[in-house]
Amino acid sequence: MDPLRSAADAADTEELPLGVLLFIPTRAMEAATMDGLARAGYTDMTVAQARIAARIDPGGSRITQLAAAAHVTKQTAGFLVEQLERAGYVERFPDPTDGRARLVKISARGYAAREEVLPALAEVEAQWLAHIGPEQDLPLLRPGDQVHVSWAPEASLVLPAADIPTTEDLEEMLDDS
């Protein structure tokens, strides 16, 4: 079943809410991520673990930050990080700014897994851009825009759009590791 075609068919026959329309490509990206991992032999990562891993800052993230970003409890985030650590996808280090805290960072194996997924993600992105059409190929965020995550106000997360990593940024980070 082609997710792009079924989404387009549904949109042609009924009016879907914006949230659903935005959710469909998100699921397509998740499916491409999991398929890419499996094809490359990384069969020990779950969707829940991938959602947490995708939110880890290159400089490291605290469990509380990951929990807020992923919309899960601190206990759930901690459990998923433990699983990722046991599988070798992440490592924990003392936080240099707070000796009591620990940071979670992507490990060499985690970066290798990300590298395997990038072509699959680029393919899904190209399919969606082809489906949307060139006249709709406008960035949702432009440099200088502000992104505020309203579902995690306790995190006070307001980032310049230029800081949001692109596929090219991720590829460059992988090349540097």
C-alpha positions in Angstrom: 0.0 0.0 0.0 1.4 3.4 -1.0 1.0 5.8 1.9 1.2 8.8 -0.5 -1.6 7.5 -2.7 -3.9 6.4 0.1 -3.4 9.8 1.8 -4.2 11.6 -1.5 -7.3 9.4 -2.0 -8.5 10.1 1.5 -8.0 13.9 0.9 -9.9 13.7 -2.4 -12.9 12.0 -0.9 -13.2 13.8 2.5 -11.8 16.9 4.1 -9.2 15.9 6.6 -8.2 18.1 9.6 -4.8 19.8 9.3 -3.4 17.7 12.1 -4.1 14.5 10.3 -2.7 15.9 7.0 0.5 16.8 8.8 0.6 13.4 10.6 0.6 11.4 7.4 4.0 12.5 6.2 5.4 12.2 9.7 4.3 8.5 9.8 5.8 8.0 6.3 9.1 9.4 7.6 9.0 7.1 10.7 8.2 4.1 8.5 11.2 5.0 6.2 13.4 5.3 9.3 12.4 1.9 10.6 12.7 0.2 7.2 16.1 1.8 6.6 17.3 0.6 10.0 16.0 -2.9 9.4 17.6 -3.1 5.9 20.9 -2.0 7.3 20.7 -4.7 10.0 19.7 -2.4 12.9 16.7 -4.5 13.9 17.0 -3.9 17.7 15.6 -0.4 17.7 11.9 0.3 18.2 9.8 3.3 17.0 9.6 4.6 20.6 13.4 4.4 20.9 13.9 6.1 17.5 11.7 9.0 18.6 13.8 9.5 21.7 17.1 9.1 19.8 16.0 11.6 17.1 15.6 14.3 19.8 19.1 14.0 21.3 21.1 17.2 20.8 24.6 16.7 19.2 26.1 18.2 22.4 24.0 15.9 24.6 20.6 16.0 26.2 19.3 15.4 29.7 16.5 12.9 30.3 14.2 15.7 31.3 14.7 17.5 28.0 14.1 14.3 26.0 11.0 13.5 28.0 9.6 17.0 27.3 10.5 16.9 23.6 9.0 13.4 23.1 5.9 14.1 25.2 6.6 11.2 27.5 7.3 10.9 31.2 10.8 11.1 32.6 10.5 7.5 33.6 9.6 6.5 30.1 12.4 8.5 28.6 14.8 7.0 31.1 13.7 3.5 30.3 14.0 4.1 26.5 17.5 5.6 27.0 18.6 2.6 29.0 17.5 0.3 26.2 19.3 2.5 23.6 22.4 2.5 25.8 22.3 -1.3 26.2 22.0 -1.7 22.4 25.0 0.7 22.0 23.1 3.5 20.2 23.8 6.1 23.0 26.2 6.8 25.8 25.9 8.8 29.0 28.4 11.3 30.3 28.6 13.6 33.3 27.1 17.0 32.5 30.1 19.4 32.6 27.8 22.2 33.9 26.2 20.1 36.7 28.1 17.3 38.3 24.9 15.7 39.5 23.4 15.4 36.0 24.2 13.2 33.1 24.0 13.8 29.4 22.9 11.4 26.8 24.8 11.5 23.5 24.6 9.5 20.3 27.4 6.9 20.1 29.4 5.8 17.1 26.9 3.0 16.5 24.0 5.5 16.7 25.6 7.8 14.1 26.2 4.8 11.8 22.6 3.9 12.1 21.5 7.5 11.3 23.8 7.5 8.3 22.1 4.3 6.9 18.6 6.0 7.3 19.4 9.3 5.5 18.9 8.0 1.9 15.5 6.5 2.9 14.4 9.8 4.4 15.6 11.8 1.4 13.6 9.4 -0.8 10.4 10.0 1.2 11.0 13.7 1.3 11.4 13.7 -2.5 8.1 11.7 -2.9 6.2 14.2 -0.8 7.7 17.2 -2.6 6.7 15.6 -5.9 3.2 14.9 -4.6 2.8 18.5 -3.2 4.2 20.0 -6.4 6.7 22.7 -7.1 4.3 25.6 -6.4 3.8 24.3 -2.9 7.6 23.6 -2.4 7.9 26.4 0.2 9.8 26.0 3.4 7.6 26.0 6.5 10.4 27.6 8.4 12.8 30.2 7.1 16.1 31.4 8.7 15.2 33.9 11.4 11.8 32.4 12.2 11.2 31.4 15.8 9.9 28.0 16.7 8.1 27.7 20.0 7.1 24.3 21.3 3.8 25.1 23.0 3.3 21.6 24.4 6.4 21.9 26.5 6.3 25.4 28.0 8.4 24.3 30.9 11.3 23.7 28.5 11.1 27.3 27.3 12.2 26.0 23.9 12.5 28.9 21.4 14.9 28.2 18.6 15.9 30.2 15.6 14.8 28.2 12.6 18.4 28.4 11.3 19.3 26.1 14.2 16.9 23.3 13.1 19.2 20.7 11.4 18.5 20.0 7.8 19.3 16.7 6.0 22.5 18.3 4.8 23.4 19.3 8.4 22.8 15.7 9.6 25.0 14.4 6.7 27.7 16.9 7.7 27.5 15.8 11.3 27.9 12.2 10.3 30.9 13.0 8.1 32.5 14.8 11.1 32.0 11.8 13.4 
